[in-house]
Amino acid sequence: MNLAFLVRDRRNTADPNAVAVVREDFRKVGYLSEAQARTLAPILDGLESLQVSCRVDGSRLWLDLPAPAELRKALKRRVTAYSLA
């Protein structure tokens, strides 16, 4: 299993919710679909990036994306724990 990062691309004029997929070597390999980006962009707006696991199959990159609801819960717990520290 490899790692990839989801990074908001606010300079993308074609999609205001664009989320780039960046490999471990910092090479941008593509973007999430518009539907996925529309869901995840508001969550990622408060983060620098989100690390996800992935696998490479020939020229395809398969991402293990977290469910948005679970991601929101995890981030809320993280922010709450950080605030209490």
C-alpha positions, 0 to 999 in steps of 0.5 A, a space after each residue: 500500500 502506498 500513500 497519497 495526499 489530497 490537497 485543495 487546489 484553489 488556483 484551479 479555474 475550472 473547478 472552485 472545489 478542485 482537490 488534487 491527488 499528490 503522490 508521496 514524491 510530491 508529484 500531482 497525478 490528478 484530481 478527484 471527480 467534481 462530485 467527490 471534490 464538492 463533498 470533500 473540499 469544505 472538509 479539506 479547507 481547514 487542513 493543509 492536506 489529507 493523507 490517504 492510502 492508495 495502490 497503483 495498478 499499472 497506470 491507475 491509482 486507486 484511492 481509499 477515500 474516507 467516508 465524509 461523515 466519518 472524516 468530519 467526526 474524526 476531525 471534530 474529535 481531533 479539534 476538541 482534543 486539541 482545544 482541551 490540551 
